[in-house]
Amino acid sequence: MMVVGTGSVYLLVSAMKPISLELDWPRTVPSVAYALQYLGGGIGGILMGYWLDRAGMARPACLGALMIGLGGVLTRDVQAAWQLYLIYGLMMGLAGRATLFSPLMVNISHWFETRRGMAVGVVGSGQAIAGASWPAIFQHGIATVGWRETSFYYGVFVLVTMIPMSAVFLRKRAHVVAGKNIDMRPENPAAFSDKTFTTLLCVAIVGCCVAMSLPLAHLLSHASDIGYDPIHGARLLAVMLICAALSSMFGIGFLSHRFGAIIGLMMFSVTQAVALGMFPSAESLTALYLVSALFGLGYGGVLPSYPVIIREHVTSKGTGARTGLVVFFGTIGMALGAGLGGVSFDLSGSYAPAFYAGVVFNLSNLCILGYVAIKLRAARLHVQ
């Protein structure tokens, strides 16, 4: 479901330039729609987290499939900016993507007591696999039948695949007994209250997500702007997201087991920041591929690490809502980054200022995570 549903993100990324040209819009318009999808998904993720905690995953999954599918179908007939904003903000965001990342991550985290990082990473890799596959498919569709028909066919595909897949989640979660959640205690000594710890994660995730969203939203357009065919942009994004999938599948499980989930997250975040700062100076295709691969290795482990951290350090009662809240702040960062890229291009004709600003945001993320890691280490030493 993650692979199919996340295609909605890359549909707009792939069609950003054609939409702007056909409808004579500044690139800020589709960038804002992209941002609204993330922002709506973040707000909805909190609600879906509460729903998940009380009713399981099946109903949210079915709703998300319906909204993403219908959103793709309706995108074909968009003529005004408000229509695009409504489809991507409310349908594909608030009621669509909201049912994917946070609920699916929380759901799988409760099925594993050992190798949890690996399990969450495998589910999280669905986002990266989607990014590695959908842009090339969408680019081919846009070149063949145009962005409108491509959107329509994607929506139909979502409806006929994701709705049947929702039935998988009819099975009850392992930690639900007689309709009530068991309040399992965190595995690590507490250095913060649950509320304080969640607040720190909410602030930290904004910085890494601003940095993360810039290449995800604008790499295809950036590659085209510096003279490369759009298909190269799709391939660059595919390379980035293949590396992200590998990082999510194997890196999270290894690093969280070896060093702890927070230190692992910091390693991913450093890699992401370094690669982002290299994009403006990467002009040859070889350099772009190398930087894209490096960025993918960092980016792929960032978001999926947060549900693992929450599961390890706070009580499991209400984990869905807490994870939804943290991811909501991540979507604020994603929205800011996407919008920042569009404004940067419209004002300066370049994405470089936005890329460098993203590095600064990423460094703020590392500062907060470093503080949290130090406090947790002190708590562990005190217990010993």
N, C-alpha and C positions, 0 to 999 in steps of 0.2 A: 504493500500500500504506500509506503514511503516513496518508493521509486516512481510509481505512477502519479501520485498526487503532487509530488514536488515538481513535476513537469510544468505546473502552472507558473512557477517562478521563471523558468527558462524560456517559456513561451513569450513572455513580455521582453525578456532580455534579448532574445533573438529577433523580435519584431520591433524593437525600440526605434531603430533608424528608419525602416520602411513606414512605420506608423507616422513618425514625425514628417517625413517627406510627403506622403500621400495627403495628409490632413493639414499640412502647412502649420504644424505646431512646433514651438521650441522644444528642444529635447527635455526640458524640465517637466513637461506634461507627462510623458510616459514614465519618467523617473519618479515623479510624485505618485503615480499609480502603483509603481513597483513598491515604493515606500509604504503606501497605504495598505498594500497586501500584507506586509510584515507587521505593520502597526495593528491592523485589524486582527491578524492572527495572534498577536501577543495579548491583546485584550480578551479575545475569545478564548485563548489558552487558559486563562485563569478560570473562566466559567466552565470550560471543558474539564479542567482539573477537578473542580468540585463535583461535576457530573460523574467523572470517572471514579472518584472516591466512593460515591454512593451507588452507582448503577453498573459499573464495569465499562468495558471498552466498546461493546457492540453497537450501541445506539449512537455515540459520538462518531464512530467510524462510518456508519451508514449516512448520517447527516453530512459529514464532510465530503463523502463521495458524491452525493447528490448536488451539493453546492458548487464544488469544483467543476463537475461535469456540465452543469447548466451554465456556469460562468463562461466556460470555454465556448459553448454553443452561442451564447448571447454576444460574445465579443465580436463575432462575425459582422454584426449589424451596427457597431459603434459609429456614431457620427459626431458626437460632441464630447468634450473633455469630461463633463460631469458623468456621462454614461460610463466611461472607462473607470473613473474614480469609484462609482457606485459598485460596479461589477467586481473590481479588484479589492476595494476596501471592505465591503460588506459580505459579498457572496464568497469570493475566493479567499478572503482574509478572515473576517470575523467568524464565519460559519464553515470555512473550508480548511485552510491551513491550520487553524486553531485545533483541529482534531488530529493532527499528525504528530508533530515533533514531541511536544511535552507529554500528551497522553500515552503515546506509544513507548516513549522512554521510561516513563514511570511504570507502565504496565509490565514491561520486560524486567525492570529492576527488582520487582517483587517475586519473580519466578526463580531467581538465582541467589543463593547465599554465598557460593564460591564462584570465582571467575565471573563476577558480576560485570566488571569492567569490560571484559571481552564480549559478553552478551549485549550490553548497551552499545558498545562500539559497532557490533555487527548491524544492529538495527539502525543506528545513526548513520552508518555508511550508505544507507539507502538514499540519503540526500545527495551524497557525492556521486553515487552511481547514476542517479537521475541527471546530474549535471554533466556527467561524462557521455551520456547517451542522447538525451533529448535535444541539445542544441544542434547537433548534426542532422537529426531527423527534422527539426523545425526549419533549419536553413534550407534543406532539400525541398520541404513542402512550400516554403515561402518563394523559392526560386521557381517552383513548378506551377503552383496554383494560387500563390499569393498568401499574405498573412491572414486574411479573413477566412478563407476556406481551411487553412491549416488550423486555426483556432477552433473552428467548428468540428473538424474531424478529431482533434484532440479531446474535446468535450464529450463526444460520443464514445470514444475509446474509454474514457474515465468511467462513464456510466455503466458500460457493459462489463467492466473488469472489477472496479473497486467495490461496487455494491454487493456482488456475490462474495468477494473476499471478506466483507464485514462479518459474515457468518462465522468465521474462525474465532471471533472474540466472544461468542456466546458461552464458551467455557469460562467458569468462574476463576478469578484470580486466586492464587495460592494463599494469600493472607486474608481472604474474606471468609469468615465463618458465621453462619446463621445471619447473614446480611449485615454484619458489623465488622469494622476494621479492627485488627489486633494492633495495639499500640506497641510495636517493637522499638526497643531503645537503640540509640545510635551505637555504632561499633567502636568509636573513638572517644577519648575523654573530652569533656566539654570545656572549651576555653571561652565560649560565648553562649548566651541564651539563644534559643532557636530563632527568636525574633531578630536579635542583633546579627546573628550569622547570616540569616536570609537577607537582611538589609545590606550587608557588606557585599554579598554576591550580586544583589540587584544593581549596586553602583558599579561594581567591577565589570560586569558583563557588558555594560554600555560601551566602554572603551574598546574592548576587543571586537565588538560587533560593528562599530563604526568603521574600523580598519578592514574587517572581513568583507563588508558589503561592497566596498569600492570596486575591487576587481570583479566580483561576482556580477555586479550590475553593469559595469562599463568596459570590461575587457574587450568584448567583441567590437564595440564602437571605437575604443581606443586603438585597437589594431587596424581597423579600417581608416581611422583618421591619420595614422602615420604611414598609410600607403599600401596596406596589405588587403587582399581579397577577403570578403566576409567569411569564406570557408576556413581561412587560416585562423580567424578569431574563434570560430567554433571548435577548431582542433586544439587551439591553445587552452580554451576552457575545458575541453575533454581531458587533456593531459593534466591540468590542474586538479580536476575532480577525480580522475583515476588515482592520482597520488593521495588525494584526500580520503578516498575510500579505503585505500591500503592503510593509511595512517589511522583511520577510525577502527578498522577491523582488528588490526594487530598492535598498533601503538598504544592505544588506551589501556588495553588489558595488560600489556607488558609494563608500561611506566607506572600505572596505578598500583600494580602488584609489587613492583620493585621499590618505588619511591613514595607512593601515596598519590592519591588523585589530584591533590592541589599542586604538588611539585610537578607532576606530569602536565597539568594544565599550563603551568608557567613555562615549561619547555616548549609546548606547542605555541604559546603566545609569543615568545621570543622569536621563534622561527618565522611566524607570520609577520611580525613587525619588520624584521630584517628584509624579508622578500618584498614587502610592500614598498619600502624605501628604495628598492632597486628598480622598480618598474619605470620611473621616468627616464632613467638613463639606459634602459634596455631597448635598443632600436633595431638590432638585427633579429631575424626570426630565431636563430639559435639562442641568442640571449633571452628572448621572450619565452621560449620553451623552457629554458633552464629556470628562469625566475618563476614562471608559472608552476613548474613542478615543485619548487621549494615552497612557494606559498601554499600549495595544496597540502604538503606534508604538515605544515603548521596548522592551517585552517581546519583540516579534517578532524583533528583531535580536540578542538576548542569547545564547541557547543556540546558535543556528547559527554564531555567531562563533568559538566555542571550537574546533571541528574545523579551521577555516581557520587559526587561530593555531597550533595544534599542527602542522599540515602545513607551515607556513611556518618554524617555529623548531626543530623536532626532526627527526631522521632518520626516513625513512618506514618503516624496518624495525620492525615491531611497532606501527605507528600505530594499528591497530584496538584493540589491548589498551590502549595509552596513552589513547586517546580514551574507551574504555570506563571506564577508571579515573577520569578527570576527570568524566565524566558521572555515574558512581556517586556521587561526592561532591555533584554537583548534585542527585541524587535524595534524598540525605540532607537537603539544604536544602529540597527540595520537601516531603518528609515532615514536617520540622520545622514548616514554614509551615502546612501543612494541619492538623496536630495543634494548633498554636498557635491557629489560628482557632477550632477546635472548643472547646478549653479556655477561651479568652477568652469565647466566648458562654455557655458553661455556667456560668462563674463570675460574669460581670458582666451578661449579657444583651445584650452589644454586641460588635461586631467591632472597634471603634475602638482599644482597647489593642493588639490584634494588628497592626492596620495601622501604628500608630506604631512598634511594635517592629520591624516589617518594614523601615521606613525606616532604622533604625539598622543592621540587618544589611546593607542595601544600601550604606550608607556605608562599611562595612568592606570590601566588595568593591572600591569605588572606591579606597580607600587602597592596597590590594595591587596593583591594576592600575596605579595611578599610579607606584608604586615600580618595577614591572617596565618600564613605558614609559621611565622615566628611565634605568634601567640599559641598556636596549637602545639608546637614543639615544646614550649615552656610548660604547657599543661601536661603533656606526656611525661616530661622529666619530673614534674611535681608528683605525679601518681606513682612513678617508680621509686 
